[in-house]
Amino acid sequence: MADTDWPGCGKSLKGVILDMCGVLYDSGEGGGVAITGSIEAVNKLKASDLELRFCTNETQLNREAFVDKLKRLGFDISVSEVFSPAPAAVAVLKERGFRPHLLVYDGLLPEFDSVDKTNPNCVVIGDAAEKFTYQNLNEAFRVLIGLEKPVLFSLGGGRYYKEGDGLALDVGAYMKALEYACDLKAEVVGKPSPTFFQSVLNDMGLQPHEALMIGDDLVNDVGGAQNCGMKGLQVRTGKYRSSDERHSTVTADGTVDDLAQAVDMILKQRH
């Protein structure tokens, strides 16, 4: 059931931004599985007059491979609709003249083909999964600690996400380890960065108050959107935990069972 504090913004709403893992699908073997009703919910949004974008911190695949995976699950999604941290990071690296040491999943490496990686003057980490070994983390530490002005970019700041067999540590946990070891503050590219959310809004041609973010992560999805001026709705799928509804600093504008229920309520408010 939906909470009574459901955000009454349906009539003024012009766009919806959807998180992906935990909202559309759950990760796991074979590319994961679509969450019940989510494929139909996306189709309903696309058939409406609302702008729709997808915002993810996925950093194990490049965008093309990631979208192909979602299409195989049954989703009608194009690459141009998906915003992820790696392309944004590449733009930052080029603009500021950084040459990265990469600690990312092999599937993401092609995103950085156009970036000079000789003699690294920064470190970029993403969700490297099993590549987060002591050896690889220590190598990234040594690059940072050897720089006069160490710079660490993290592709997202999530603590954990849901796999098919349970919760899994996300990049934020390893980001914090390097922050502590090197006495620095990482620059997060991706959710919950306001700059990242603003880039999605710019592409939609909307102001923050005209858009709604729907995600399973209270801090990075909901809180990040709220810090940008948007409404944030949490679904009780993916990494959602009941303790989220008692969080000390972030309160969702509404909480619903799943994306299907959220979309039905949004469209009902618009009629």
SERO-4910 file (N, C-alpha, C, O; in steps of 0.05 Angstrom, whole numbers):
BEGIN
 pado doro    nc1    nc2    nc3   cac1   cac2   cac3    cc1    cc2    cc3    oc1    oc2    oc3
  Met    A     17    -24      0      0      0      0     18     25      0     40     25     11
  Ala    A      7     46    -12     22     71    -12     18     86     14     -3     84     27
  Asp    A     39    100     22     37    117     46     18    140     42     14    149     19
  Thr    A      6    150     63    -12    173     61      3    199     54    -10    218     46
  Asp    A     29    199     57     44    223     50     54    223     21     74    236     14
  Trp    A     40    208      5     46    208    -24     47    237    -34     28    252    -29
  Pro    A     68    244    -49     70    272    -59     49    279    -79     47    266   -100
  Gly    A     32    298    -73     10    306    -91     20    324   -113     11    347   -115
  Cys    A     38    314   -129     50    331   -150     43    322   -178     54    332   -198
  Gly    A     24    303   -180     18    290   -205     10    310   -227     19    308   -250
  Lys    A     -8    329   -220    -19    347   -240      2    367   -251      1    374   -274
  Ser    A     21    375   -234     42    394   -242     67    380   -253     85    393   -262
  Leu    A     67    354   -252     91    338   -259     94    338   -290     75    336   -305
  Lys    A    120    342   -298    126    342   -327    146    320   -334    149    314   -358
  Gly    A    159    308   -314    179    288   -320    184    269   -297    180    277   -274
  Val    A    192    245   -303    199    225   -283    227    214   -289    234    208   -312
  Ile    A    242    211   -268    269    199   -270    269    173   -254    261    173   -231
  Leu    A    276    151   -267    276    125   -254    304    115   -248    321    115   -266
  Asp    A    308    106   -223    332     90   -218    327     63   -232    305     58   -241
  Met    A    347     47   -235    344     23   -251    347     -3   -234    327    -17   -230
  Cys    A    371     -9   -224    374    -33   -208    358    -29   -182    362    -10   -167
  Gly    A    341    -48   -176    324    -47   -152    297    -34   -156    280    -36   -139
  Val    A    294    -21   -180    268     -9   -187    257    -23   -211    233    -31   -212
  Leu    A    273    -26   -232    265    -40   -256    271    -70   -254    255    -87   -262
  Tyr    A    294    -76   -243    303   -104   -242    321   -109   -218    330    -90   -205
  Asp    A    324   -134   -211    344   -142   -190    367   -156   -204    364   -172   -222
  Ser    A    391   -149   -195    415   -160   -207    417   -190   -200    405   -200   -181
  Gly    A    433   -204   -216    437   -233   -210    448   -247   -234    455   -235   -254
  Glu    A    449   -273   -233    459   -290   -254    443   -286   -280    418   -282   -279
  Gly    A    457   -286   -303    443   -283   -328    433   -256   -334    416   -252   -352
  Gly    A    443   -236   -320    434   -208   -325    412   -198   -307    404   -175   -309
  Gly    A    403   -215   -289    383   -207   -270    354   -214   -279    351   -228   -299
  Val    A    335   -203   -265    307   -209   -270    290   -184   -266    294   -169   -247
  Ala    A    271   -179   -284    254   -156   -282    236   -158   -258    225   -180   -252
  Ile    A    232   -136   -243    214   -136   -221    185   -135   -231    179   -121   -250
  Thr    A    168   -151   -218    141   -154   -227    127   -127   -233    127   -109   -216
  Gly    A    116   -124   -256    102   -100   -264    118    -77   -274    107    -57   -284
  Ser    A    145    -79   -272    162    -56   -280    163    -51   -310    164    -28   -319
  Ile    A    162    -72   -326    163    -69   -355    138    -54   -364    139    -35   -380
  Glu    A    115    -63   -354     90    -50   -361     89    -21   -351     78     -3   -364
  Ala    A    101    -16   -327    101     11   -316    117     30   -334    109     53   -338
  Val    A    140     21   -344    156     38   -362    140     43   -387    140     66   -397
  Asn    A    126     23   -398    110     27   -422     88     48   -418     83     64   -436
  Lys    A     76     47   -394     55     67   -388     66     95   -387     53    114   -397
  Leu    A     90     98   -375    102    125   -374    109    135   -402    105    158   -409
  Lys    A    119    117   -419    126    124   -446    101    132   -463    103    148   -482
  Ala    A     79    120   -456     54    126   -471     41    152   -461     22    162   -473
  Ser    A     51    162   -439     40    187   -427     54    211   -439     71    208   -457
  Asp    A     46    235   -430     59    260   -440     83    268   -422     93    290   -425
  Leu    A     91    251   -405    113    257   -386    140    252   -399    144    232   -414
  Glu    A    160    269   -394    187    263   -401    197    240   -383    191    240   -359
  Leu    A    213    222   -394    223    199   -379    253    196   -384    262    194   -407
  Arg    A    268    194   -362    297    187   -364    303    166   -343    289    162   -323
  Phe    A    326    153   -347    335    132   -329    363    140   -318    380    148   -333
  Cys    A    366    139   -292    389    149   -278    401    127   -261    388    117   -243
  Thr    A    425    118   -268    437     95   -254    466    100   -246    480    116   -259
  Asn    A    474     86   -225    503     86   -218    516     60   -227    537     53   -217
  Glu    A    504     47   -246    515     22   -257    543     28   -269    546     45   -286
  Thr    A    563     13   -259    590     17   -269    604    -10   -274    629    -12   -272
  Gln    A    589    -31   -281    601    -56   -288    600    -61   -318    613    -78   -329
  Leu    A    583    -45   -332    581    -47   -361    580    -19   -373    572      0   -360
  Asn    A    590    -16   -398    586      9   -412    557     12   -419    541     -7   -417
  Arg    A    548     36   -426    520     42   -429    507     25   -451    484     15   -447
  Glu    A    521     20   -473    509      5   -494    504    -24   -485    482    -35   -491
  Ala    A    523    -36   -472    519    -64   -462    498    -65   -440    483    -84   -439
  Phe    A    497    -44   -424    477    -43   -402    449    -41   -414    431    -55   -405
  Val    A    445    -24   -433    419    -21   -446    411    -47   -460    388    -55   -460
  Asp    A    430    -60   -474    424    -85   -487    414   -106   -466    396   -121   -472
  Lys    A    426   -106   -442    417   -124   -421    388   -119   -413    372   -137   -410
  Leu    A    382    -93   -410    355    -85   -403    335    -92   -425    312   -100   -419
  Lys    A    343    -89   -450    325    -97   -472    319   -127   -472    297   -135   -477
  Arg    A    340   -143   -465    336   -172   -464    316   -179   -442    302   -199   -444
  Leu    A    315   -163   -421    296   -167   -399    268   -159   -407    248   -165   -393
  Gly    A    265   -144   -429    239   -136   -439    233   -106   -437    210    -98   -443
  Phe    A    252    -90   -430    248    -61   -427    252    -46   -453    270    -52   -469
  Asp    A    235    -26   -458    237     -8   -481    254     16   -472    243     36   -462
  Ile    A    280     14   -476    299     35   -467    320     39   -488    329     21   -501
  Ser    A    328     65   -492    349     71   -511    372     84   -496    369     94   -474
  Val    A    396     82   -508    420     92   -495    418    122   -488    427    131   -467
  Ser    A    405    138   -506    403    167   -501    386    174   -477    387    196   -467
  Glu    A    370    155   -467    353    160   -444    367    153   -417    356    159   -396
  Val    A    390    141   -419    404    131   -395    427    149   -387    444    155   -404
  Phe    A    427    157   -362    449    173   -351    464    156   -331    453    147   -311
  Ser    A    490    154   -335    507    138   -317    533    153   -311    540    171   -326
  Pro    A    548    145   -291    571    161   -282    595    161   -301    608    182   -303
  Ala    A    600    139   -315    625    138   -331    627    160   -352    648    173   -353
  Pro    A    607    164   -369    609    186   -389    613    213   -376    628    230   -386
  Ala    A    599    217   -353    603    243   -339    631    245   -329    643    267   -329
  Ala    A    642    224   -319    670    224   -309    690    230   -331    709    245   -327
  Val    A    686    218   -354    704    222   -377    704    252   -384    725    263   -389
  Ala    A    681    264   -384    679    293   -390    695    309   -370    709    328   -377
  Val    A    692    302   -344    707    317   -323    737    313   -326    752    332   -324
  Leu    A    745    289   -331    774    283   -334    786    299   -357    808    310   -354
  Lys    A    773    300   -379    783    315   -402    783    345   -397    802    359   -404
  Glu    A    762    354   -385    760    383   -380    781    393   -361    792    415   -364
  Arg    A    788    376   -341    807    385   -321    835    374   -324    853    378   -307
  Gly    A    840    360   -346    867    350   -352    876    328   -335    900    326   -329
  Phe    A    859    310   -326    867    288   -308    872    263   -325    859    257   -345
  Arg    A    892    248   -316    899    222   -328    894    201   -306    910    199   -287
  Pro    A    874    184   -309    866    167   -287    880    140   -285    887    128   -305
  His    A    885    132   -261    889    104   -254    861     92   -249    847    102   -232
  Leu    A    854     72   -264    827     61   -263    825     36   -245    840     17   -249
  Leu    A    806     37   -226    799     13   -211    769      9   -216    752     16   -200
  Val    A    763     -3   -239    736     -7   -248    733    -35   -259    752    -49   -263
  Tyr    A    708    -44   -263    702    -70   -274    711    -70   -303    709    -50   -317
  Asp    A    721    -93   -313    731    -95   -340    711    -86   -361    718    -74   -381
  Gly    A    685    -91   -356    665    -84   -375    661    -54   -379    649    -46   -398
  Leu    A    672    -39   -361    669    -10   -362    693      4   -376    692     27   -384
  Leu    A    715    -11   -379    740      1   -390    736     15   -417    748     36   -421
  Pro    A    720      4   -435    717     18   -461    706     46   -459    712     63   -477
  Glu    A    692     53   -438    682     81   -434    706    100   -432    702    124   -437
  Phe    A    729     91   -423    752    108   -419    773    106   -440    796    116   -436
  Asp    A    767     94   -463    786     91   -485    797    117   -495    820    119   -504
  Ser    A    781    138   -494    789    164   -505    805    181   -485    813    204   -492
  Val    A    810    170   -462    824    186   -441    853    177   -438    859    153   -438
  Asp    A    871    196   -436    900    190   -432    904    179   -404    896    192   -384
  Lys    A    916    155   -402    919    143   -376    949    139   -369    956    125   -350
  Thr    A    967    152   -384    995    150   -378   1002    168   -354    991    190   -351
  Asn    A   1021    159   -338   1030    174   -315   1006    186   -299   1003    210   -299
  Pro    A    990    169   -286    965    178   -274    969    200   -253    988    200   -237
  Asn    A    950    219   -254    950    241   -233    924    242   -218    917    262   -205
  Cys    A    909    220   -219    885    217   -203    877    187   -203    889    171   -218
  Val    A    857    180   -187    846    153   -187    816    154   -191    803    171   -180
  Val    A    806    136   -208    777    133   -212    769    105   -203    780     85   -213
  Ile    A    750    104   -185    740     77   -177    710     75   -183    695     95   -181
  Gly    A    702     51   -191    674     45   -195    668     19   -181    684      9   -165
  Asp    A    645      7   -187    638    -18   -174    654    -40   -188    645    -52   -208
  Ala    A    677    -46   -177    695    -65   -189    690    -93   -181    703   -112   -191
  Ala    A    671    -98   -163    663   -125   -154    687   -141   -145    702   -132   -127
  Glu    A    692   -164   -157    714   -181   -148    742   -169   -153    762   -180   -143
  Lys    A    743   -147   -168    769   -134   -173    777   -117   -149    799   -106   -148
  Phe    A    759   -114   -129    766    -99   -105    782   -118    -87    774   -125    -64
  Thr    A    806   -126    -96    824   -142    -80    843   -124    -64    845   -100    -70
  Tyr    A    856   -135    -45    876   -120    -29    897   -108    -48    904    -85    -46
  Gln    A    907   -125    -67    928   -115    -85    918    -92   -102    933    -72   -104
  Asn    A    894    -93   -113    884    -71   -130    878    -46   -114    884    -24   -123
  Leu    A    867    -49    -90    861    -26    -73    887    -13    -64    890     11    -63
  Asn    A    907    -30    -57    933    -19    -48    947     -5    -71    961     15    -66
  Glu    A    944    -14    -95    956     -1   -118    944     27   -122    958     46   -127
  Ala    A    917     28   -119    904     54   -121    913     73    -99    917     96   -103
  Phe    A    916     62    -75    925     77    -52    953     88    -58    958    112    -52
  Arg    A    971     72    -69    998     81    -74    999    103    -95   1015    122    -93
  Val    A    981    102   -115    980    124   -134    972    149   -121    985    170   -124
  Leu    A    951    148   -104    941    172    -91    961    183    -71    967    208    -71
  Ile    A    973    166    -55    991    176    -34   1017    187    -45   1031    202    -32
  Gly    A   1023    180    -70   1047    189    -83   1043    216    -98   1062    227   -108
  Leu    A   1018    226    -98   1013    251   -112   1014    274    -93   1006    272    -69
  Glu    A   1024    297   -102   1026    321    -85    998    331    -78    993    339    -55
  Lys    A    980    330    -97    952    337    -92    934    314   -102    924    314   -124
  Pro    A    930    293    -85    915    270    -93    886    276    -98    873    290    -83
  Val    A    876    264   -120    848    268   -128    835    241   -133    846    225   -148
  Leu    A    813    236   -119    799    210   -122    771    216   -133    756    231   -121
  Phe    A    764    203   -155    737    204   -166    723    178   -161    734    157   -166
  Ser    A    699    179   -150    683    155   -146    658    155   -163    643    175   -162
  Leu    A    654    134   -178    631    132   -195    606    123   -179    598    100   -180
  Gly    A    595    142   -165    574    137   -146    584    135   -118    608    133   -113
  Gly    A    565    135    -98    573    134    -70    557    114    -54    555    116    -30
  Gly    A    544     95    -68    527     76    -55    542     58    -35    565     51    -39
  Arg    A    527     50    -14    539     32      7    536      3     -2    554    -13      2
  Tyr    A    513     -4    -13    508    -32    -21    485    -32    -41    470    -13    -44
  Tyr    A    482    -55    -55    459    -59    -73    450    -88    -71    463   -104    -58
  Lys    A    428    -94    -84    417   -121    -81    425   -138   -105    419   -131   -128
  Glu    A    437   -161    -99    441   -182   -119    420   -204   -116    404   -203    -97
  Gly    A    420   -223   -134    401   -245   -132    403   -261   -107    383   -272    -97
  Asp    A    428   -263    -96    432   -279    -72    435   -263    -46    442   -273    -26
  Gly    A    429   -237    -48    430   -220    -24    443   -193    -30    448   -186    -53
  Leu    A    449   -178     -9    461   -152    -12    491   -154    -17    504   -173     -8
  Ala    A    502   -135    -32    530   -134    -39    542   -107    -35    528    -87    -40
  Leu    A    567   -106    -25    580    -80    -21    582    -64    -47    589    -76    -68
  Asp    A    577    -38    -46    579    -21    -69    605     -4    -67    620     -7    -48
  Val    A    609     12    -87    634     27    -89    639     46    -66    662     52    -59
  Gly    A    617     56    -53    621     75    -32    637     65     -8    651     80      5
  Ala    A    635     39     -3    650     27     19    680     29     14    696     34     32
  Tyr    A    688     24    -11    717     24    -18    726     53    -22    749     60    -16
  Met    A    708     71    -31    715     99    -32    722    109     -4    742    124     -1
  Lys    A    706    102     16    712    111     44    738    100     54    752    114     68
  Ala    A    746     76     46    771     65     55    795     82     44    814     87     58
  Leu    A    793     89     18    814    105      6    814    134     17    835    146     20
  Glu    A    790    145     22    789    171     35    803    171     61    819    189     67
  Tyr    A    798    151     77    810    149    104    840    145    102    855    158    117
  Ala    A    849    127     85    877    121     83    893    145     72    916    149     80
  Cys    A    881    160     54    896    182     41    889    210     53    899    230     43
  Asp    A    871    210     72    862    235     85    853    255     64    862    278     63
  Leu    A    833    247     48    822    264     28    792    259     26    781    241     38
  Lys    A    779    276     10    750    273      4    746    268    -25    755    284    -42
  Ala    A    733    246    -31    729    238    -59    709    257    -73    691    268    -60
  Glu    A    712    260    -99    692    274   -115    674    252   -127    682    236   -142
  Val    A    648    253   -119    629    233   -129    618    242   -156    607    264   -158
  Val    A    620    225   -176    608    230   -202    586    209   -205    591    185   -206
  Gly    A    561    219   -206    538    201   -205    521    208   -181    526    227   -167
  Lys    A    500    192   -176    483    197   -153    499    194   -127    515    175   -125
  Pro    A    496    211   -107    476    232   -104    485    260   -112    473    280   -102
  Ser    A    505    263   -129    515    289   -136    494    307   -149    481    299   -168
  Pro    A    490    331   -138    470    349   -150    477    356   -180    458    359   -196
  Thr    A    502    357   -186    511    362   -214    501    340   -232    492    346   -255
  Phe    A    502    316   -223    493    293   -239    463    294   -244    454    291   -267
  Phe    A    448    299   -223    419    302   -226    412    326   -244    393    324   -260
  Gln    A    426    348   -241    421    371   -257    425    366   -287    411    377   -304
  Ser    A    445    349   -293    450    343   -321    426    328   -333    420    331   -357
  Val    A    413    311   -317    390    297   -327    367    316   -331    353    315   -352
  Leu    A    363    335   -312    342    355   -315    346    372   -339    327    379   -353
  Asn    A    371    380   -344    378    396   -367    370    382   -393    360    395   -412
  Asp    A    375    357   -394    369    341   -418    339    340   -422    329    339   -445
  Met    A    324    339   -400    294    338   -401    282    366   -407    259    368   -415
  Gly    A    298    386   -403    288    414   -406    268    422   -384    250    437   -388
  Leu    A    273    411   -360    255    416   -337    269    429   -314    293    427   -310
  Gln    A    253    442   -297    262    453   -271    259    431   -250    242    413   -254
  Pro    A    274    432   -229    273    410   -208    244    405   -198    237    382   -194
  His    A    228    426   -193    202    422   -182    183    409   -202    160    401   -194
  Glu    A    191    406   -227    174    394   -247    179    364   -250    166    351   -267
  Ala    A    198    353   -235    207    326   -239    205    310   -213    208    321   -191
  Leu    A    201    284   -216    200    265   -193    220    243   -197    221    231   -219
  Met    A    236    238   -176    255    215   -177    243    192   -162    232    195   -140
  Ile    A    245    168   -174    235    143   -162    259    124   -159    271    117   -179
  Gly    A    265    116   -134    287     98   -130    283     80   -106    264     84    -90
  Asp    A    302     61   -102    301     44    -79    321     52    -58    320     42    -35
  Asp    A    340     70    -65    361     78    -47    352    105    -34    351    125    -48
  Leu    A    347    105     -8    337    129      5    356    152      3    348    175     -2
  Val    A    382    147      8    402    168      9    410    178    -19    409    202    -24
  Asn    A    418    159    -36    429    167    -62    408    174    -83    412    192    -99
  Asp    A    385    160    -83    364    166   -102    346    189    -91    344    210   -103
  Val    A    333    183    -69    313    202    -58    327    227    -47    320    249    -54
  Gly    A    346    223    -29    360    246    -17    375    263    -37    374    287    -36
  Gly    A    388    249    -56    402    264    -77    384    281    -94    390    304   -100
  Ala    A    360    270   -101    341    285   -116    330    309   -100    326    331   -111
  Gln    A    324    304    -75    313    325    -58    333    348    -55    326    371    -55
  Asn    A    359    341    -53    379    362    -50    382    379    -76    392    401    -75
  Cys    A    371    368    -98    371    383   -123    345    398   -127    342    413   -147
  Gly    A    326    395   -109    301    409   -111    277    393   -122    256    404   -126
  Met    A    282    367   -126    261    350   -136    246    336   -113    256    336    -90
  Lys    A    223    324   -119    210    306   -101    224    278   -105    233    271   -126
  Gly    A    225    263    -83    237    236    -84    218    215    -72    209    218    -50
  Leu    A    213    195    -88    195    173    -80    211    147    -78    226    140    -95
  Gln    A    207    133    -56    221    108    -51    202     84    -56    179     84    -47
  Val    A    212     63    -69    197     38    -73    208     18    -53    231     18    -46
  Arg    A    190     -1    -45    198    -22    -26    208    -46    -41    200    -69    -35
  Thr    A    225    -42    -61    238    -64    -75    268    -59    -74    277    -39    -63
  Gly    A    283    -77    -86    312    -74    -87    324    -74    -60    320    -92    -44
  Lys    A    340    -53    -54    355    -51    -29    339    -39     -6    349    -36     17
  Tyr    A    313    -32    -11    296    -20     10    297    -38     35    296    -62     34
  Arg    A    299    -24     58    296    -37     84    277    -20    101    275      4     98
  Ser    A    262    -34    118    242    -20    134    253      3    151    240     22    157
  Ser    A    279      0    158    292     21    175    295     47    159    299     68    171
  Asp    A    293     46    132    295     70    116    274     90    124    278    115    122
  Glu    A    250     81    132    228     99    138    232    112    165    215    129    174
  Arg    A    254    105    179    261    119    204    288    132    202    301    136    223
  His    A    297    138    178    324    149    174    327    176    188    307    191    189
  Ser    A    350    181    199    354    205    215    355    231    199    350    253    209
  Thr    A    363    229    173    368    254    158    352    256    132    348    278    122
  Val    A    342    234    121    328    234     96    300    222     99    298    200    110
  Thr    A    280    236     90    252    226     91    241    227     63    240    249     51
  Ala    A    233    205     52    221    205     25    195    221     25    181    222     44
  Asp    A    189    233      2    164    247     -2    141    228     -3    117    236     -1
  Gly    A    146    203     -8    126    182     -8    140    155    -11    162    153    -21
  Thr    A    126    134     -2    137    107     -4    115     89    -15     92     89     -4
  Val    A    121     73    -35    102     55    -47    114     27    -50    138     23    -47
  Asp    A     97      7    -56    106    -20    -57    126    -25    -80    146    -38    -76
  Asp    A    120    -14   -103    136    -19   -126    131      2   -148    114     20   -145
  Leu    A    146      0   -170    144     20   -191    116     19   -204    105     40   -210
  Ala    A    105     -4   -207     78     -7   -219     58     10   -203     42     24   -215
  Gln    A     58      8   -177     40     24   -160     45     53   -163     27     70   -164
  Ala    A     71     61   -163     78     89   -166     67    101   -191     55    122   -191
  Val    A     71     87   -214     63     98   -240     32     99   -241     22    119   -251
  Asp    A     18     79   -231    -11     80   -231    -21    105   -215    -40    118   -224
  Met    A     -9    111   -193    -17    133   -177    -10    160   -190    -26    179   -189
  Ile    A     13    162   -203     20    186   -218      0    192   -240    -10    214   -243
  Leu    A     -6    171   -256    -24    175   -279    -52    181   -270    -67    195   -283
  Lys    A    -60    169   -247    -87    174   -237    -90    203   -228   -111    215   -232
  Gln    A    -69    214   -216    -70    242   -207    -71    261   -231    -80    284   -227
  Arg    A    -63    252   -254    -62    270   -277    -88    271   -293    -91    286   -312
  His    A   -108    255   -284   -134    254   -298   -156    265   -281   -179    266   -289
***
